[in-house]
């Protein structure tokens, strides 16, 4: 388990203003260069954050997670 004060970013949101619109000459009619943004997240980071909080033993996971992720009984995984 991680220390209580440890933080892990699992995603990001970036607003590029008109950087790419100017750079690649992407226009929005008479309004000038287009603005853009992006959203990203890492599935492996979601898993890492979950395991850091709950541990790697499925017996310690919430029932909803264990039953939705594990398609076989726990005995076959050990």
Backbone torsions as a table, in degrees:
resi	resn	phi	psi	omega
1	UNK	NA	146.5	179.8
2	UNK	-86.0	158.1	176.1
3	UNK	-60.0	147.3	-177.4
4	UNK	-56.6	-29.6	-176.5
5	UNK	-92.4	1.1	-179.9
6	UNK	-74.6	137.1	179.0
7	UNK	-126.0	147.3	179.7
8	UNK	-134.5	122.0	176.3
9	UNK	-75.3	129.1	179.0
10	UNK	-110.2	-3.4	179.4
11	UNK	-164.0	173.8	178.3
12	UNK	-149.6	155.8	176.7
13	UNK	-133.8	126.1	-177.6
14	UNK	-127.3	132.3	175.0
15	UNK	-110.5	115.1	-172.3
16	UNK	-90.0	0.7	-170.7
17	UNK	49.7	-132.8	-175.8
18	UNK	-100.8	17.4	-177.0
19	UNK	-54.1	-53.3	-177.2
20	UNK	-73.9	-32.1	175.8
21	UNK	-61.2	-43.1	177.4
22	UNK	-71.4	-45.6	-176.0
23	UNK	-61.8	-41.9	-176.0
24	UNK	-108.5	13.1	178.1
25	UNK	52.6	50.1	175.6
26	UNK	-95.6	117.1	-174.2
27	UNK	-110.0	155.9	176.5
28	UNK	-117.8	62.6	-177.9
29	UNK	68.1	-133.5	-179.3
30	UNK	-84.3	-1.2	-176.0
31	UNK	-82.1	-6.0	178.5
32	UNK	99.7	-163.7	-177.7
33	UNK	-61.9	142.3	178.9
34	UNK	-69.6	148.1	172.0
35	UNK	-99.0	152.6	179.5
36	UNK	-142.3	164.8	176.1
37	UNK	-152.7	168.3	176.7
38	UNK	-147.8	154.5	176.9
39	UNK	-127.4	133.5	179.0
40	UNK	-138.7	148.6	174.9
41	UNK	-149.8	153.8	-178.9
42	UNK	-111.9	119.9	179.1
43	UNK	-60.5	-37.2	179.1
44	UNK	-65.9	-27.6	177.4
45	UNK	-73.7	-34.7	173.8
46	UNK	-61.1	-44.7	-180.0
47	UNK	-64.0	-44.3	179.4
48	UNK	-60.8	-44.5	179.6
49	UNK	-63.4	-41.9	178.6
50	UNK	-62.6	-49.1	-178.9
51	UNK	-65.1	-33.7	177.9
52	UNK	-65.0	-32.6	-178.6
53	UNK	-88.3	-35.1	-172.8
54	UNK	-109.4	-14.5	-177.9
55	UNK	87.8	172.5	-175.7
56	UNK	-95.0	-4.9	179.3
57	UNK	-86.1	114.1	-179.2
58	UNK	-56.1	-23.5	177.6
59	UNK	-62.8	-24.7	-178.8
60	UNK	-92.1	-2.3	-178.8
61	UNK	-83.1	155.6	174.0
62	UNK	-60.3	146.3	-178.3
63	UNK	-53.7	-40.6	-177.9
64	UNK	-61.6	-40.0	179.9
65	UNK	-71.0	-47.6	-177.6
66	UNK	-59.1	-45.7	-176.9
67	UNK	-73.8	-28.4	-179.9
68	UNK	-83.0	-27.0	-178.8
69	UNK	-90.6	-43.0	-174.6
70	UNK	-88.8	118.8	179.5
71	UNK	-93.4	-9.7	178.8
72	UNK	-120.5	155.8	176.9
73	UNK	-59.7	149.9	-179.0
74	UNK	-56.7	-33.7	-176.9
75	UNK	-58.8	-30.6	-178.6
76	UNK	-79.5	-13.2	-178.1
77	UNK	-89.5	-19.5	-176.1
78	UNK	-86.6	NA	NA
